[in-house]
Structures are given as structure tokens and as C-alpha cells.
Amino acid sequence: MRPPYTPWALGRAPRAVPVTLRHGRLWRRLYRHIVRRRLLYAVAGSLAVLAVSSLPVKLPTPVSAQDKAFHTLSYFFVGLAYINACAPGWRHITVPRALLALLALTLFAIGDEVHQAFVPSRVCDPKDVVADVLGGVGATLVGIVLGMALRRVRRRPAVAGAWSGA
């Protein structure tokens, strides 16, 4: 007996059924696992940034380029995790999805700086937010370019000898 979600069981003519319906629970479970894993990377990156920002600084350090570079680099990688969580795959990264990830990262950066205002020997510095957002913008640009490149590679014809110089 056929499962109840096939077109045959509903009395309709067979049509192309989406893969998620053809294979049922296995594909849905796999998709949920992938989505959870992507969200896990974003949450783990955010928690790592919060953990580092919760540590009190022993000596107050002057504003240095090294500190801003660390902010930019760390938020670049967290931004890549956010972008990865907003799309089902790197090929599916579009400008709206990347901007959604950038908005979420900007709100997280502002929240992180407000959080640092309550940590002993830490200060809430707007320049840190700017450095964090710059890292997020870099991740957004890399995500958009990577998504466009992967979609372009996918569209190339698979004809033998099509890309040979002859």
C-alpha cells in the first residue's frame, strides 16, 4: 500500500512530487539537522564573543588598532556564521538574506557593547560597534559574492568540450 501523501492515494494523476514529499521523514529530519547545525554555529560564535567580552580587563588599554582589528576579524567570522544560518546553502545567499544577517549582527554588536558597560573594568565604546559592523559588512560582501559565484558555476553547461579552448 502506498503512503497517504502520494498523489495516487489522493486520486489525482501522478505529478512531479517534491523530494521532501517523495522521501518523507528522512529528508525532513536531514533538513532539520542541517538547519539546527547552521544555527548552532551562529549561536556558538555569539556565545564565544559574549564569553570573551565578559572577561574583565586587568589593565585599561588605550584604543589601539590591534583591538579594533580583533573586533573586525571576530565579527567577520561570526557574520559568516549568521549568513550561513540565514540561507539553506551558500548558493542560496541573496542580498536580502545577507542584509538580514547583517541587521542581526549589528543588533548583537550593540547588545554586546551594552553588556560590556556592566562588566567591571570594561567600557561601552561606540567605536567598537563600528569595528564590529565593519566586520559584519565584510562578511556580508564575501557571502554575497560567494553566493553569486556558486550560482554562476551551477548554471554552466555540462557539455563535453564546451570549455576547451578549441
Secondary structure, DSSP 8 states (H G I E B T S, - for coil): ---TTSTTTTTS------HHHHHTHHHHHHHHHHHHHHHHHHHHHHHHHHHHHHS--SS-----HHHHHHHHHHHHHHHHHHHHHHSSSGGG--HHHHHHHHHHHHHHHHHHHHHHTTSTT----HHHHHHHHHHHHHHHHHHHHHHHHHHHHHHS---TTTTS--
